[in-house]
Amino acid sequence: MPESQPTYVRTPRVTARRVAGEMVLVPAAVRAADPNAKSARLYVLNETAERIWLLLDTARTAAELARNLTAEYDITAEQARADVVAFLESMLAIGAVERRGGS
């Protein structure tokens, strides 16, 4: 039986807003090491990252995301895979994306 690939989807812990023509992600619950600090870390997405973010409105595999990038941008399959992996790793680290399933 073939192994199932994990899927990834956005979480409600991050809000996305367009500000001055750029997509900005804002974590909903920020816990600073300093209890007096009330600032939030913002994440500005480039065009490719924004496209991946928008595709994650429904659960998708990394392979699906990479195929979308190669269809929409003039990049190789290898570059698309590398971009998707880097994006997913960074979004998993901040809790903006969750991984589901896979084996």
C-alpha positions as CSV (number, residue, x, y, z in Angstrom):
1,M,0.0,0.0,0.0
2,P,1.5,3.4,-1.0
3,E,2.4,5.8,1.8
4,S,0.1,8.8,2.1
5,Q,1.6,12.2,1.9
6,P,0.9,14.7,4.7
7,T,-1.2,17.7,3.9
8,Y,-0.8,21.2,5.1
9,V,-3.4,23.9,5.9
10,R,-3.5,27.3,7.4
11,T,-4.4,27.6,11.1
12,P,-6.6,30.2,12.8
13,R,-3.7,31.3,15.0
14,V,-2.5,33.7,12.3
15,T,-4.3,36.5,10.6
16,A,-3.4,37.6,7.0
17,R,-3.9,41.2,5.9
18,R,-2.9,43.1,2.8
19,V,-1.0,46.2,3.9
20,A,0.5,48.7,1.4
21,G,0.2,46.1,-1.4
22,E,2.0,43.3,0.6
23,M,0.5,40.3,2.4
24,V,1.4,40.4,6.1
25,L,0.8,37.6,8.6
26,V,0.1,38.5,12.2
27,P,0.1,35.9,14.9
28,A,-3.1,36.0,17.0
29,A,-1.5,35.2,20.4
30,V,2.0,36.5,21.0
31,R,3.8,35.3,24.0
32,A,6.9,37.4,24.6
33,A,9.7,36.3,26.9
34,D,9.5,39.7,28.5
35,P,6.1,40.1,30.1
36,N,6.3,43.9,29.6
37,A,6.8,43.5,25.8
38,K,3.6,43.9,23.9
39,S,4.9,43.9,20.4
40,A,4.0,41.3,17.8
41,R,6.3,39.9,15.1
42,L,4.9,40.4,11.6
43,Y,5.7,38.3,8.6
44,V,5.7,39.9,5.2
45,L,5.2,37.4,2.3
46,N,6.9,37.7,-1.1
47,E,4.8,36.9,-4.2
48,T,5.6,33.2,-4.2
49,A,4.9,32.8,-0.5
50,E,1.7,34.7,-0.8
51,R,0.5,32.3,-3.5
52,I,1.3,29.3,-1.4
53,W,-0.5,30.9,1.6
54,L,-3.6,31.4,-0.5
55,L,-3.5,27.8,-1.8
56,L,-3.5,26.6,1.8
57,D,-7.1,27.6,2.3
58,T,-7.7,23.9,1.9
59,A,-5.4,21.1,2.9
60,R,-2.8,20.3,0.2
61,T,0.3,18.2,-0.1
62,A,3.7,19.8,-0.7
63,A,3.7,18.1,-4.2
64,E,0.4,19.8,-5.0
65,L,1.7,23.2,-3.9
66,A,4.9,22.7,-6.0
67,R,2.9,21.7,-9.1
68,N,0.8,24.9,-8.7
69,L,4.0,27.0,-8.6
70,T,5.5,25.5,-11.7
71,A,2.2,26.0,-13.5
72,E,1.9,29.7,-12.5
73,Y,5.6,30.8,-12.4
74,D,8.6,30.3,-14.7
75,I,10.5,28.0,-12.3
76,T,11.7,24.5,-12.3
77,A,10.1,21.7,-10.4
78,E,13.2,21.5,-8.2
79,Q,13.0,25.2,-7.3
80,A,9.2,24.9,-6.7
81,R,9.8,22.0,-4.3
82,A,12.6,23.9,-2.5
83,D,10.4,27.0,-2.2
84,V,7.5,25.0,-0.8
85,V,9.6,23.1,1.7
86,A,11.2,26.3,3.0
87,F,7.8,28.0,3.2
88,L,6.2,25.1,5.0
89,E,9.0,24.8,7.5
90,S,8.9,28.5,8.4
91,M,5.1,28.5,8.7
92,L,5.1,25.4,10.8
93,A,7.7,27.0,13.1
94,I,5.4,30.0,13.8
95,G,2.2,28.0,14.0
96,A,0.7,29.5,10.9
97,V,0.3,26.1,9.2
98,E,-0.5,22.7,10.5
99,R,0.5,19.3,9.1
100,R,-2.1,16.6,8.8
101,G,-1.7,12.9,8.3
102,G,1.0,11.3,6.3
103,S,3.1,8.3,7.1
